[in-house]
Amino acid sequence: MVWDLIGVSGVAEAADEYDCMLSPLLHQLHDGANAKEIRDWLVYEVESHFGTQSDAMRENQLAVQLVAWWGRRVIETGAN
């Protein structure tokens, strides 16, 4: 929970708070989205869904990490 937008990582009742982002994010990665596209989507979600101010640097860092993770996953497993 490095990226804990609303500070709920220690709250058991909120363990699924970000689950709504998983499927759309994985679909984008599978479809070949780059870090900028993921960042833009994160900014949109932060502002429209969670109703809070986005931080371009924070969202960009997460996007870069996610794209890199996906790339390693594809190489390691041969999956896409």
mmCIF file of the N, C-alpha and C atoms, coordinates in Angstrom:
data_MODEL
# 
_entry.id   MODEL 
# 
loop_
_atom_site.group_PDB 
_atom_site.id 
_atom_site.type_symbol 
_atom_site.label_atom_id 
_atom_site.label_alt_id 
_atom_site.label_comp_id 
_atom_site.label_asym_id 
_atom_site.label_entity_id 
_atom_site.label_seq_id 
_atom_site.pdbx_PDB_ins_code 
_atom_site.Cartn_x 
_atom_site.Cartn_y 
_atom_site.Cartn_z 
_atom_site.occupancy 
_atom_site.B_iso_or_equiv 
_atom_site.pdbx_formal_charge 
_atom_site.auth_seq_id 
_atom_site.auth_comp_id 
_atom_site.auth_asym_id 
_atom_site.auth_atom_id 
_atom_site.pdbx_PDB_model_num 
ATOM 1   N N  . MET A 1 1  ? 0.824   -1.198  0.000   1.00 0.00 ? 1  MET A N  1 
ATOM 2   C CA . MET A 1 1  ? 0.000   0.000   0.000   1.00 0.00 ? 1  MET A CA 1 
ATOM 3   C C  . MET A 1 1  ? 0.868   1.262   0.000   1.00 0.00 ? 1  MET A C  1 
ATOM 4   N N  . VAL A 1 2  ? 1.865   1.272   -0.831  1.00 0.00 ? 2  VAL A N  1 
ATOM 5   C CA . VAL A 1 2  ? 2.714   2.459   -0.936  1.00 0.00 ? 2  VAL A CA 1 
ATOM 6   C C  . VAL A 1 2  ? 1.887   3.649   -1.407  1.00 0.00 ? 2  VAL A C  1 
ATOM 7   N N  . TRP A 1 3  ? 1.030   3.430   -2.383  1.00 0.00 ? 3  TRP A N  1 
ATOM 8   C CA . TRP A 1 3  ? 0.156   4.482   -2.899  1.00 0.00 ? 3  TRP A CA 1 
ATOM 9   C C  . TRP A 1 3  ? -1.170  4.360   -2.152  1.00 0.00 ? 3  TRP A C  1 
ATOM 10  N N  . ASP A 1 4  ? -1.304  5.100   -1.093  1.00 0.00 ? 4  ASP A N  1 
ATOM 11  C CA . ASP A 1 4  ? -2.508  5.058   -0.268  1.00 0.00 ? 4  ASP A CA 1 
ATOM 12  C C  . ASP A 1 4  ? -3.136  6.445   -0.297  1.00 0.00 ? 4  ASP A C  1 
ATOM 13  N N  . LEU A 1 5  ? -3.827  6.701   -1.358  1.00 0.00 ? 5  LEU A N  1 
ATOM 14  C CA . LEU A 1 5  ? -4.388  8.004   -1.673  1.00 0.00 ? 5  LEU A CA 1 
ATOM 15  C C  . LEU A 1 5  ? -5.120  8.671   -0.516  1.00 0.00 ? 5  LEU A C  1 
ATOM 16  N N  . ILE A 1 6  ? -5.962  7.919   0.146   1.00 0.00 ? 6  ILE A N  1 
ATOM 17  C CA . ILE A 1 6  ? -6.796  8.529   1.182   1.00 0.00 ? 6  ILE A CA 1 
ATOM 18  C C  . ILE A 1 6  ? -6.429  8.066   2.593   1.00 0.00 ? 6  ILE A C  1 
ATOM 19  N N  . GLY A 1 7  ? -5.277  7.425   2.723   1.00 0.00 ? 7  GLY A N  1 
ATOM 20  C CA . GLY A 1 7  ? -4.757  7.078   4.037   1.00 0.00 ? 7  GLY A CA 1 
ATOM 21  C C  . GLY A 1 7  ? -5.540  6.037   4.803   1.00 0.00 ? 7  GLY A C  1 
ATOM 22  N N  . VAL A 1 8  ? -5.929  4.965   4.130   1.00 0.00 ? 8  VAL A N  1 
ATOM 23  C CA . VAL A 1 8  ? -6.722  3.933   4.795   1.00 0.00 ? 8  VAL A CA 1 
ATOM 24  C C  . VAL A 1 8  ? -6.013  2.579   4.884   1.00 0.00 ? 8  VAL A C  1 
ATOM 25  N N  . SER A 1 9  ? -4.728  2.540   4.584   1.00 0.00 ? 9  SER A N  1 
ATOM 26  C CA . SER A 1 9  ? -4.041  1.239   4.529   1.00 0.00 ? 9  SER A CA 1 
ATOM 27  C C  . SER A 1 9  ? -4.056  0.494   5.858   1.00 0.00 ? 9  SER A C  1 
ATOM 28  N N  . GLY A 1 10 ? -4.160  1.180   6.960   1.00 0.00 ? 10 GLY A N  1 
ATOM 29  C CA . GLY A 1 10 ? -4.195  0.517   8.258   1.00 0.00 ? 10 GLY A CA 1 
ATOM 30  C C  . GLY A 1 10 ? -5.584  0.254   8.794   1.00 0.00 ? 10 GLY A C  1 
ATOM 31  N N  . VAL A 1 11 ? -6.602  0.541   8.016   1.00 0.00 ? 11 VAL A N  1 
ATOM 32  C CA . VAL A 1 11 ? -7.987  0.399   8.473   1.00 0.00 ? 11 VAL A CA 1 
ATOM 33  C C  . VAL A 1 11 ? -8.590  -0.874  7.877   1.00 0.00 ? 11 VAL A C  1 
ATOM 34  N N  . ALA A 1 12 ? -8.835  -1.850  8.718   1.00 0.00 ? 12 ALA A N  1 
ATOM 35  C CA . ALA A 1 12 ? -9.331  -3.144  8.243   1.00 0.00 ? 12 ALA A CA 1 
ATOM 36  C C  . ALA A 1 12 ? -10.632 -3.016  7.451   1.00 0.00 ? 12 ALA A C  1 
ATOM 37  N N  . GLU A 1 13 ? -11.512 -2.143  7.887   1.00 0.00 ? 13 GLU A N  1 
ATOM 38  C CA . GLU A 1 13 ? -12.807 -1.974  7.214   1.00 0.00 ? 13 GLU A CA 1 
ATOM 39  C C  . GLU A 1 13 ? -12.665 -1.390  5.815   1.00 0.00 ? 13 GLU A C  1 
ATOM 40  N N  . ALA A 1 14 ? -11.518 -0.815  5.512   1.00 0.00 ? 14 ALA A N  1 
ATOM 41  C CA . ALA A 1 14 ? -11.306 -0.181  4.206   1.00 0.00 ? 14 ALA A CA 1 
ATOM 42  C C  . ALA A 1 14 ? -10.332 -0.970  3.332   1.00 0.00 ? 14 ALA A C  1 
ATOM 43  N N  . ALA A 1 15 ? -10.124 -2.232  3.653   1.00 0.00 ? 15 ALA A N  1 
ATOM 44  C CA . ALA A 1 15 ? -9.145  -3.049  2.932   1.00 0.00 ? 15 ALA A CA 1 
ATOM 45  C C  . ALA A 1 15 ? -9.440  -3.148  1.438   1.00 0.00 ? 15 ALA A C  1 
ATOM 46  N N  . ASP A 1 16 ? -10.680 -2.968  1.045   1.00 0.00 ? 16 ASP A N  1 
ATOM 47  C CA . ASP A 1 16 ? -11.057 -3.092  -0.370  1.00 0.00 ? 16 ASP A CA 1 
ATOM 48  C C  . ASP A 1 16 ? -11.295 -1.731  -1.031  1.00 0.00 ? 16 ASP A C  1 
ATOM 49  N N  . GLU A 1 17 ? -10.852 -0.672  -0.402  1.00 0.00 ? 17 GLU A N  1 
ATOM 50  C CA . GLU A 1 17 ? -11.152 0.685   -0.871  1.00 0.00 ? 17 GLU A CA 1 
ATOM 51  C C  . GLU A 1 17 ? -10.723 0.948   -2.307  1.00 0.00 ? 17 GLU A C  1 
ATOM 52  N N  . TYR A 1 18 ? -9.621  0.378   -2.742  1.00 0.00 ? 18 TYR A N  1 
ATOM 53  C CA . TYR A 1 18 ? -9.095  0.648   -4.081  1.00 0.00 ? 18 TYR A CA 1 
ATOM 54  C C  . TYR A 1 18 ? -9.407  -0.477  -5.080  1.00 0.00 ? 18 TYR A C  1 
ATOM 55  N N  . ASP A 1 19 ? -10.149 -1.475  -4.654  1.00 0.00 ? 19 ASP A N  1 
ATOM 56  C CA . ASP A 1 19 ? -10.443 -2.611  -5.531  1.00 0.00 ? 19 ASP A CA 1 
ATOM 57  C C  . ASP A 1 19 ? -11.140 -2.194  -6.826  1.00 0.00 ? 19 ASP A C  1 
ATOM 58  N N  . CYS A 1 20 ? -11.902 -1.115  -6.778  1.00 0.00 ? 20 CYS A N  1 
ATOM 59  C CA . CYS A 1 20 ? -12.616 -0.643  -7.968  1.00 0.00 ? 20 CYS A CA 1 
ATOM 60  C C  . CYS A 1 20 ? -11.656 -0.240  -9.086  1.00 0.00 ? 20 CYS A C  1 
ATOM 61  N N  . MET A 1 21 ? -10.401 -0.030  -8.747  1.00 0.00 ? 21 MET A N  1 
ATOM 62  C CA . MET A 1 21 ? -9.415  0.406   -9.737  1.00 0.00 ? 21 MET A CA 1 
ATOM 63  C C  . MET A 1 21 ? -8.679  -0.770  -10.383 1.00 0.00 ? 21 MET A C  1 
ATOM 64  N N  . LEU A 1 22 ? -8.745  -1.947  -9.784  1.00 0.00 ? 22 LEU A N  1 
ATOM 65  C CA . LEU A 1 22 ? -7.932  -3.066  -10.247 1.00 0.00 ? 22 LEU A CA 1 
ATOM 66  C C  . LEU A 1 22 ? -8.266  -3.530  -11.661 1.00 0.00 ? 22 LEU A C  1 
ATOM 67  N N  . SER A 1 23 ? -9.516  -3.826  -11.925 1.00 0.00 ? 23 SER A N  1 
ATOM 68  C CA . SER A 1 23 ? -9.887  -4.346  -13.241 1.00 0.00 ? 23 SER A CA 1 
ATOM 69  C C  . SER A 1 23 ? -9.588  -3.340  -14.361 1.00 0.00 ? 23 SER A C  1 
ATOM 70  N N  . PRO A 1 24 ? -10.022 -2.085  -14.237 1.00 0.00 ? 24 PRO A N  1 
ATOM 71  C CA . PRO A 1 24 ? -9.711  -1.138  -15.308 1.00 0.00 ? 24 PRO A CA 1 
ATOM 72  C C  . PRO A 1 24 ? -8.204  -0.953  -15.504 1.00 0.00 ? 24 PRO A C  1 
ATOM 73  N N  . LEU A 1 25 ? -7.464  -0.958  -14.422 1.00 0.00 ? 25 LEU A N  1 
ATOM 74  C CA . LEU A 1 25 ? -6.015  -0.789  -14.513 1.00 0.00 ? 25 LEU A CA 1 
ATOM 75  C C  . LEU A 1 25 ? -5.367  -1.979  -15.223 1.00 0.00 ? 25 LEU A C  1 
ATOM 76  N N  . LEU A 1 26 ? -5.740  -3.174  -14.838 1.00 0.00 ? 26 LEU A N  1 
ATOM 77  C CA . LEU A 1 26 ? -5.168  -4.365  -15.468 1.00 0.00 ? 26 LEU A CA 1 
ATOM 78  C C  . LEU A 1 26 ? -5.540  -4.453  -16.945 1.00 0.00 ? 26 LEU A C  1 
ATOM 79  N N  . HIS A 1 27 ? -6.741  -4.058  -17.283 1.00 0.00 ? 27 HIS A N  1 
ATOM 80  C CA . HIS A 1 27 ? -7.138  -4.038  -18.696 1.00 0.00 ? 27 HIS A CA 1 
ATOM 81  C C  . HIS A 1 27 ? -6.273  -3.062  -19.487 1.00 0.00 ? 27 HIS A C  1 
ATOM 82  N N  . GLN A 1 28 ? -6.016  -1.904  -18.917 1.00 0.00 ? 28 GLN A N  1 
ATOM 83  C CA . GLN A 1 28 ? -5.179  -0.920  -19.603 1.00 0.00 ? 28 GLN A CA 1 
ATOM 84  C C  . GLN A 1 28 ? -3.764  -1.439  -19.793 1.00 0.00 ? 28 GLN A C  1 
ATOM 85  N N  . LEU A 1 29 ? -3.202  -2.039  -18.755 1.00 0.00 ? 29 LEU A N  1 
ATOM 86  C CA . LEU A 1 29 ? -1.856  -2.599  -18.869 1.00 0.00 ? 29 LEU A CA 1 
ATOM 87  C C  . LEU A 1 29 ? -1.826  -3.704  -19.918 1.00 0.00 ? 29 LEU A C  1 
ATOM 88  N N  . HIS A 1 30 ? -2.804  -4.565  -19.885 1.00 0.00 ? 30 HIS A N  1 
ATOM 89  C CA . HIS A 1 30 ? -2.885  -5.654  -20.863 1.00 0.00 ? 30 HIS A CA 1 
ATOM 90  C C  . HIS A 1 30 ? -2.966  -5.113  -22.284 1.00 0.00 ? 30 HIS A C  1 
ATOM 91  N N  . ASP A 1 31 ? -3.662  -4.011  -22.453 1.00 0.00 ? 31 ASP A N  1 
ATOM 92  C CA . ASP A 1 31 ? -3.834  -3.422  -23.783 1.00 0.00 ? 31 ASP A CA 1 
ATOM 93  C C  . ASP A 1 31 ? -2.640  -2.571  -24.211 1.00 0.00 ? 31 ASP A C  1 
ATOM 94  N N  . GLY A 1 32 ? -1.602  -2.497  -23.358 1.00 0.00 ? 32 GLY A N  1 
ATOM 95  C CA . GLY A 1 32 ? -0.382  -1.817  -23.741 1.00 0.00 ? 32 GLY A CA 1 
ATOM 96  C C  . GLY A 1 32 ? -0.292  -0.348  -23.372 1.00 0.00 ? 32 GLY A C  1 
ATOM 97  N N  . ALA A 1 33 ? -1.096  0.092   -22.415 1.00 0.00 ? 33 ALA A N  1 
ATOM 98  C CA . ALA A 1 33 ? -1.032  1.499   -22.002 1.00 0.00 ? 33 ALA A CA 1 
ATOM 99  C C  . ALA A 1 33 ? 0.361   1.845   -21.495 1.00 0.00 ? 33 ALA A C  1 
ATOM 100 N N  . ASN A 1 34 ? 0.800   3.042   -21.815 1.00 0.00 ? 34 ASN A N  1 
ATOM 101 C CA . ASN A 1 34 ? 2.101   3.500   -21.332 1.00 0.00 ? 34 ASN A CA 1 
ATOM 102 C C  . ASN A 1 34 ? 1.920   4.269   -20.020 1.00 0.00 ? 34 ASN A C  1 
ATOM 103 N N  . ALA A 1 35 ? 3.036   4.697   -19.430 1.00 0.00 ? 35 ALA A N  1 
ATOM 104 C CA . ALA A 1 35 ? 2.986   5.365   -18.130 1.00 0.00 ? 35 ALA A CA 1 
ATOM 105 C C  . ALA A 1 35 ? 2.166   6.647   -18.175 1.00 0.00 ? 35 ALA A C  1 
ATOM 106 N N  . LYS A 1 36 ? 2.254   7.398   -19.261 1.00 0.00 ? 36 LYS A N  1 
ATOM 107 C CA . LYS A 1 36 ? 1.475   8.642   -19.364 1.00 0.00 ? 36 LYS A CA 1 
ATOM 108 C C  . LYS A 1 36 ? -0.017  8.351   -19.376 1.00 0.00 ? 36 LYS A C  1 
ATOM 109 N N  . GLU A 1 37 ? -0.414  7.330   -20.113 1.00 0.00 ? 37 GLU A N  1 
ATOM 110 C CA . GLU A 1 37 ? -1.837  6.966   -20.162 1.00 0.00 ? 37 GLU A CA 1 
ATOM 111 C C  . GLU A 1 37 ? -2.337  6.497   -18.801 1.00 0.00 ? 37 GLU A C  1 
ATOM 112 N N  . ILE A 1 38 ? -1.528  5.700   -18.127 1.00 0.00 ? 38 ILE A N  1 
ATOM 113 C CA . ILE A 1 38 ? -1.904  5.240   -16.786 1.00 0.00 ? 38 ILE A CA 1 
ATOM 114 C C  . ILE A 1 38 ? -1.966  6.421   -15.823 1.00 0.00 ? 38 ILE A C  1 
ATOM 115 N N  . ARG A 1 39 ? -0.970  7.314   -15.894 1.00 0.00 ? 39 ARG A N  1 
ATOM 116 C CA . ARG A 1 39 ? -0.971  8.503   -15.032 1.00 0.00 ? 39 ARG A CA 1 
ATOM 117 C C  . ARG A 1 39 ? -2.230  9.335   -15.255 1.00 0.00 ? 39 ARG A C  1 
ATOM 118 N N  . ASP A 1 40 ? -2.566  9.572   -16.509 1.00 0.00 ? 40 ASP A N  1 
ATOM 119 C CA . ASP A 1 40 ? -3.755  10.373  -16.811 1.00 0.00 ? 40 ASP A CA 1 
ATOM 120 C C  . ASP A 1 40 ? -5.016  9.722   -16.254 1.00 0.00 ? 40 ASP A C  1 
ATOM 121 N N  . TRP A 1 41 ? -5.096  8.409   -16.353 1.00 0.00 ? 41 TRP A N  1 
ATOM 122 C CA . TRP A 1 41 ? -6.246  7.685   -15.815 1.00 0.00 ? 41 TRP A CA 1 
ATOM 123 C C  . TRP A 1 41 ? -6.276  7.799   -14.291 1.00 0.00 ? 41 TRP A C  1 
ATOM 124 N N  . LEU A 1 42 ? -5.107  7.653   -13.653 1.00 0.00 ? 42 LEU A N  1 
ATOM 125 C CA . LEU A 1 42 ? -5.037  7.788   -12.197 1.00 0.00 ? 42 LEU A CA 1 
ATOM 126 C C  . LEU A 1 42 ? -5.483  9.178   -11.751 1.00 0.00 ? 42 LEU A C  1 
ATOM 127 N N  . VAL A 1 43 ? -5.012  10.199  -12.441 1.00 0.00 ? 43 VAL A N  1 
ATOM 128 C CA . VAL A 1 43 ? -5.407  11.569  -12.110 1.00 0.00 ? 43 VAL A CA 1 
ATOM 129 C C  . VAL A 1 43 ? -6.920  11.705  -12.201 1.00 0.00 ? 43 VAL A C  1 
ATOM 130 N N  . TYR A 1 44 ? -7.504  11.175  -13.262 1.00 0.00 ? 44 TYR A N  1 
ATOM 131 C CA . TYR A 1 44 ? -8.954  11.235  -13.440 1.00 0.00 ? 44 TYR A CA 1 
ATOM 132 C C  . TYR A 1 44 ? -9.673  10.521  -12.287 1.00 0.00 ? 44 TYR A C  1 
ATOM 133 N N  . GLU A 1 45 ? -9.219  9.321   -11.959 1.00 0.00 ? 45 GLU A N  1 
ATOM 134 C CA . GLU A 1 45 ? -9.853  8.551   -10.887 1.00 0.00 ? 45 GLU A CA 1 
ATOM 135 C C  . GLU A 1 45 ? -9.737  9.263   -9.539  1.00 0.00 ? 45 GLU A C  1 
ATOM 136 N N  . VAL A 1 46 ? -8.563  9.780   -9.252  1.00 0.00 ? 46 VAL A N  1 
ATOM 137 C CA . VAL A 1 46 ? -8.340  10.478  -7.988  1.00 0.00 ? 46 VAL A CA 1 
ATOM 138 C C  . VAL A 1 46 ? -9.301  11.655  -7.863  1.00 0.00 ? 46 VAL A C  1 
ATOM 139 N N  . GLU A 1 47 ? -9.446  12.405  -8.930  1.00 0.00 ? 47 GLU A N  1 
ATOM 140 C CA . GLU A 1 47 ? -10.260 13.610  -8.870  1.00 0.00 ? 47 GLU A CA 1 
ATOM 141 C C  . GLU A 1 47 ? -11.753 13.331  -9.008  1.00 0.00 ? 47 GLU A C  1 
ATOM 142 N N  . SER A 1 48 ? -12.132 12.437  -9.926  1.00 0.00 ? 48 SER A N  1 
ATOM 143 C CA . SER A 1 48 ? -13.560 12.230  -10.159 1.00 0.00 ? 48 SER A CA 1 
ATOM 144 C C  . SER A 1 48 ? -14.170 11.176  -9.242  1.00 0.00 ? 48 SER A C  1 
ATOM 145 N N  . HIS A 1 49 ? -13.489 10.076  -9.039  1.00 0.00 ? 49 HIS A N  1 
ATOM 146 C CA . HIS A 1 49 ? -14.054 8.989   -8.234  1.00 0.00 ? 49 HIS A CA 1 
ATOM 147 C C  . HIS A 1 49 ? -13.844 9.216   -6.739  1.00 0.00 ? 49 HIS A C  1 
ATOM 148 N N  . PHE A 1 50 ? -12.622 9.575   -6.368  1.00 0.00 ? 50 PHE A N  1 
ATOM 149 C CA . PHE A 1 50 ? -12.314 9.759   -4.952  1.00 0.00 ? 50 PHE A CA 1 
ATOM 150 C C  . PHE A 1 50 ? -12.546 11.190  -4.481  1.00 0.00 ? 50 PHE A C  1 
ATOM 151 N N  . GLY A 1 51 ? -12.730 12.114  -5.425  1.00 0.00 ? 51 GLY A N  1 
ATOM 152 C CA . GLY A 1 51 ? -13.064 13.489  -5.084  1.00 0.00 ? 51 GLY A CA 1 
ATOM 153 C C  . GLY A 1 51 ? -11.990 14.231  -4.321  1.00 0.00 ? 51 GLY A C  1 
ATOM 154 N N  . THR A 1 52 ? -10.754 13.940  -4.637  1.00 0.00 ? 52 THR A N  1 
ATOM 155 C CA . THR A 1 52 ? -9.649  14.614  -3.956  1.00 0.00 ? 52 THR A CA 1 
ATOM 156 C C  . THR A 1 52 ? -8.663  15.155  -4.984  1.00 0.00 ? 52 THR A C  1 
ATOM 157 N N  . GLN A 1 53 ? -7.758  15.973  -4.532  1.00 0.00 ? 53 GLN A N  1 
ATOM 158 C CA . GLN A 1 53 ? -6.775  16.597  -5.418  1.00 0.00 ? 53 GLN A CA 1 
ATOM 159 C C  . GLN A 1 53 ? -5.714  15.580  -5.819  1.00 0.00 ? 53 GLN A C  1 
ATOM 160 N N  . SER A 1 54 ? -5.425  15.513  -7.094  1.00 0.00 ? 54 SER A N  1 
ATOM 161 C CA . SER A 1 54 ? -4.367  14.613  -7.549  1.00 0.00 ? 54 SER A CA 1 
ATOM 162 C C  . SER A 1 54 ? -3.016  15.282  -7.354  1.00 0.00 ? 54 SER A C  1 
ATOM 163 N N  . ASP A 1 55 ? -1.991  14.472  -7.346  1.00 0.00 ? 55 ASP A N  1 
ATOM 164 C CA . ASP A 1 55 ? -0.612  14.931  -7.247  1.00 0.00 ? 55 ASP A CA 1 
ATOM 165 C C  . ASP A 1 55 ? 0.106   14.303  -8.442  1.00 0.00 ? 55 ASP A C  1 
ATOM 166 N N  . ALA A 1 56 ? 0.397   15.127  -9.454  1.00 0.00 ? 56 ALA A N  1 
ATOM 167 C CA . ALA A 1 56 ? 0.954   14.610  -10.705 1.00 0.00 ? 56 ALA A CA 1 
ATOM 168 C C  . ALA A 1 56 ? 2.215   13.791  -10.472 1.00 0.00 ? 56 ALA A C  1 
ATOM 169 N N  . MET A 1 57 ? 3.059   14.209  -9.562  1.00 0.00 ? 57 MET A N  1 
ATOM 170 C CA . MET A 1 57 ? 4.295   13.477  -9.298  1.00 0.00 ? 57 MET A CA 1 
ATOM 171 C C  . MET A 1 57 ? 3.994   12.107  -8.677  1.00 0.00 ? 57 MET A C  1 
ATOM 172 N N  . ARG A 1 58 ? 3.089   12.073  -7.725  1.00 0.00 ? 58 ARG A N  1 
ATOM 173 C CA . ARG A 1 58 ? 2.712   10.813  -7.067  1.00 0.00 ? 58 ARG A CA 1 
ATOM 174 C C  . ARG A 1 58 ? 2.068   9.861   -8.063  1.00 0.00 ? 58 ARG A C  1 
ATOM 175 N N  . GLU A 1 59 ? 1.117   10.363  -8.860  1.00 0.00 ? 59 GLU A N  1 
ATOM 176 C CA . GLU A 1 59 ? 0.440   9.509   -9.824  1.00 0.00 ? 59 GLU A CA 1 
ATOM 177 C C  . GLU A 1 59 ? 1.404   9.049   -10.925 1.00 0.00 ? 59 GLU A C  1 
ATOM 178 N N  . ASN A 1 60 ? 2.318   9.916   -11.321 1.00 0.00 ? 60 ASN A N  1 
ATOM 179 C CA . ASN A 1 60 ? 3.296   9.534   -12.335 1.00 0.00 ? 60 ASN A CA 1 
ATOM 180 C C  . ASN A 1 60 ? 4.224   8.441   -11.806 1.00 0.00 ? 60 ASN A C  1 
ATOM 181 N N  . GLN A 1 61 ? 4.666   8.584   -10.568 1.00 0.00 ? 61 GLN A N  1 
ATOM 182 C CA . GLN A 1 61 ? 5.556   7.576   -9.984  1.00 0.00 ? 61 GLN A CA 1 
ATOM 183 C C  . GLN A 1 61 ? 4.859   6.215   -9.935  1.00 0.00 ? 61 GLN A C  1 
ATOM 184 N N  . LEU A 1 62 ? 3.608   6.192   -9.531  1.00 0.00 ? 62 LEU A N  1 
ATOM 185 C CA . LEU A 1 62 ? 2.868   4.938   -9.496  1.00 0.00 ? 62 LEU A CA 1 
ATOM 186 C C  . LEU A 1 62 ? 2.709   4.377   -10.900 1.00 0.00 ? 62 LEU A C  1 
ATOM 187 N N  . ALA A 1 63 ? 2.378   5.218   -11.858 1.00 0.00 ? 63 ALA A N  1 
ATOM 188 C CA . ALA A 1 63 ? 2.193   4.758   -13.238 1.00 0.00 ? 63 ALA A CA 1 
ATOM 189 C C  . ALA A 1 63 ? 3.472   4.130   -13.778 1.00 0.00 ? 63 ALA A C  1 
ATOM 190 N N  . VAL A 1 64 ? 4.593   4.758   -13.553 1.00 0.00 ? 64 VAL A N  1 
ATOM 191 C CA . VAL A 1 64 ? 5.882   4.223   -14.015 1.00 0.00 ? 64 VAL A CA 1 
ATOM 192 C C  . VAL A 1 64 ? 6.142   2.870   -13.360 1.00 0.00 ? 64 VAL A C  1 
ATOM 193 N N  . GLN A 1 65 ? 5.889   2.770   -12.066 1.00 0.00 ? 65 GLN A N  1 
ATOM 194 C CA . GLN A 1 65 ? 6.098   1.513   -11.348 1.00 0.00 ? 65 GLN A CA 1 
ATOM 195 C C  . GLN A 1 65 ? 5.170   0.409   -11.871 1.00 0.00 ? 65 GLN A C  1 
ATOM 196 N N  . LEU A 1 66 ? 3.931   0.755   -12.138 1.00 0.00 ? 66 LEU A N  1 
ATOM 197 C CA . LEU A 1 66 ? 2.976   -0.240  -12.638 1.00 0.00 ? 66 LEU A CA 1 
ATOM 198 C C  . LEU A 1 66 ? 3.350   -0.748  -14.020 1.00 0.00 ? 66 LEU A C  1 
ATOM 199 N N  . VAL A 1 67 ? 3.735   0.155   -14.905 1.00 0.00 ? 67 VAL A N  1 
ATOM 200 C CA . VAL A 1 67 ? 4.123   -0.260  -16.258 1.00 0.00 ? 67 VAL A CA 1 
ATOM 201 C C  . VAL A 1 67 ? 5.380   -1.133  -16.199 1.00 0.00 ? 67 VAL A C  1 
ATOM 202 N N  . ALA A 1 68 ? 6.325   -0.765  -15.339 1.00 0.00 ? 68 ALA A N  1 
ATOM 203 C CA . ALA A 1 68 ? 7.540   -1.574  -15.181 1.00 0.00 ? 68 ALA A CA 1 
ATOM 204 C C  . ALA A 1 68 ? 7.198   -2.951  -14.612 1.00 0.00 ? 68 ALA A C  1 
ATOM 205 N N  . TRP A 1 69 ? 6.329   -2.987  -13.604 1.00 0.00 ? 69 TRP A N  1 
ATOM 206 C CA . TRP A 1 69 ? 5.896   -4.270  -13.033 1.00 0.00 ? 69 TRP A CA 1 
ATOM 207 C C  . TRP A 1 69 ? 5.239   -5.141  -14.102 1.00 0.00 ? 69 TRP A C  1 
ATOM 208 N N  . TRP A 1 70 ? 4.370   -4.532  -14.887 1.00 0.00 ? 70 TRP A N  1 
ATOM 209 C CA . TRP A 1 70 ? 3.682   -5.298  -15.927 1.00 0.00 ? 70 TRP A CA 1 
ATOM 210 C C  . TRP A 1 70 ? 4.689   -5.855  -16.928 1.00 0.00 ? 70 TRP A C  1 
ATOM 211 N N  . GLY A 1 71 ? 5.653   -5.051  -17.307 1.00 0.00 ? 71 GLY A N  1 
ATOM 212 C CA . GLY A 1 71 ? 6.680   -5.502  -18.239 1.00 0.00 ? 71 GLY A CA 1 
ATOM 213 C C  . GLY A 1 71 ? 7.476   -6.676  -17.688 1.00 0.00 ? 71 GLY A C  1 
ATOM 214 N N  . ARG A 1 72 ? 7.840   -6.618  -16.406 1.00 0.00 ? 72 ARG A N  1 
ATOM 215 C CA . ARG A 1 72 ? 8.560   -7.738  -15.780 1.00 0.00 ? 72 ARG A CA 1 
ATOM 216 C C  . ARG A 1 72 ? 7.678   -8.969  -15.720 1.00 0.00 ? 72 ARG A C  1 
ATOM 217 N N  . ARG A 1 73 ? 6.432   -8.774  -15.402 1.00 0.00 ? 73 ARG A N  1 
ATOM 218 C CA . ARG A 1 73 ? 5.488   -9.892  -15.315 1.00 0.00 ? 73 ARG A CA 1 
ATOM 219 C C  . ARG A 1 73 ? 5.374   -10.599 -16.645 1.00 0.00 ? 73 ARG A C  1 
ATOM 220 N N  . VAL A 1 74 ? 5.269   -9.839  -17.711 1.00 0.00 ? 74 VAL A N  1 
ATOM 221 C CA . VAL A 1 74 ? 5.137   -10.416 -19.046 1.00 0.00 ? 74 VAL A CA 1 
ATOM 222 C C  . VAL A 1 74 ? 6.396   -11.208 -19.397 1.00 0.00 ? 74 VAL A C  1 
ATOM 223 N N  . ILE A 1 75 ? 7.554   -10.650 -19.109 1.00 0.00 ? 75 ILE A N  1 
ATOM 224 C CA . ILE A 1 75 ? 8.814   -11.331 -19.416 1.00 0.00 ? 75 ILE A CA 1 
ATOM 225 C C  . ILE A 1 75 ? 8.966   -12.596 -18.575 1.00 0.00 ? 75 ILE A C  1 
ATOM 226 N N  . GLU A 1 76 ? 8.705   -12.499 -17.279 1.00 0.00 ? 76 GLU A N  1 
ATOM 227 C CA . GLU A 1 76 ? 8.894   -13.627 -16.375 1.00 0.00 ? 76 GLU A CA 1 
ATOM 228 C C  . GLU A 1 76 ? 7.935   -14.772 -16.637 1.00 0.00 ? 76 GLU A C  1 
ATOM 229 N N  . THR A 1 77 ? 6.713   -14.463 -16.975 1.00 0.00 ? 77 THR A N  1 
ATOM 230 C CA . THR A 1 77 ? 5.703   -15.512 -17.135 1.00 0.00 ? 77 THR A CA 1 
ATOM 231 C C  . THR A 1 77 ? 5.411   -15.848 -18.593 1.00 0.00 ? 77 THR A C  1 
ATOM 232 N N  . GLY A 1 78 ? 5.856   -14.981 -19.487 1.00 0.00 ? 78 GLY A N  1 
ATOM 233 C CA . GLY A 1 78 ? 5.513   -15.162 -20.890 1.00 0.00 ? 78 GLY A CA 1 
ATOM 234 C C  . GLY A 1 78 ? 4.061   -14.835 -21.162 1.00 0.00 ? 78 GLY A C  1 
ATOM 235 N N  . ALA A 1 79 ? 3.414   -14.219 -20.173 1.00 0.00 ? 79 ALA A N  1 
ATOM 236 C CA . ALA A 1 79 ? 1.991   -13.877 -20.289 1.00 0.00 ? 79 ALA A CA 1 
ATOM 237 C C  . ALA A 1 79 ? 1.826   -12.488 -20.846 1.00 0.00 ? 79 ALA A C  1 
ATOM 238 N N  . ASN A 1 80 ? 0.643   -12.223 -21.324 1.00 0.00 ? 80 ASN A N  1 
ATOM 239 C CA . ASN A 1 80 ? 0.271   -10.877 -21.756 1.00 0.00 ? 80 ASN A CA 1 
ATOM 240 C C  . ASN A 1 80 ? -1.201  -10.676 -21.586 1.00 0.00 ? 80 ASN A C  1 
# 
